[in-house]
Every structure is written in C-alpha cells, then in structure tokens.
Amino acid sequence: MVAFIDLVGVRFGMLVVIKRSVDRKVVYWDCICDCGGAVSTRACRLKMGMTKSCGCLKRKTKWGYKLEDHEFYETWRNMNKRARKRG
C-alpha cells in the first residue's frame, strides 16, 4: 500500500495546494495560483515541476517563455541596436 502524503498548504512554483479531489480513482490536487487562477493537477506533475502555474506563465508570451530568458536574446538585442544606429 502506498503512503498518503497530504500536500494541502504546500507551494509548488506559483501554486499553493488547497484541497485533494478524486475523480475515477485518480487523485488530483486543486491549487490556487499567485495570479488568482485555479488549476487541478496530479501530484507527480507538481513534484516534477511540470505544472508551475494555472497557465498564466504561458499566456504571458506566445511561445510560453520570456524572450529575455532565451540564450540568444542579448545577441539579438545588440544586433537590433546596431541596425537602428545605421538606419
């Protein structure tokens, strides 16, 4: 038998677990996001970092990440600065 671990009150990224729910023998954890949104997800997705928000992080940009976080952003920005100076 698998030991039950209560995740209520635990923070995962921008999510805080508020309650446990069961649907067809599958356990889901209902969470509230820092932005005010809500999401239900499985514990493994929370623990592995696959679910970090209600989806608001992906809605911030079309690609699902901030452009500033990309490794080539600084190169692209400098390239644009040089092109604007010439033009």
Secondary structure as UniProt FT lines:
FT   TURN            8..9
FT   STRAND          11..12
FT   TURN            13..14
FT   STRAND          15..23
FT   TURN            24..25
FT   STRAND          26..33
FT   TURN            34..35
FT   STRAND          38..41
FT   HELIX           43..47
FT   TURN            48..49
FT   HELIX           56..60
FT   TURN            62..63
FT   HELIX           67..69
FT   TURN            71..72
FT   HELIX           73..86
//
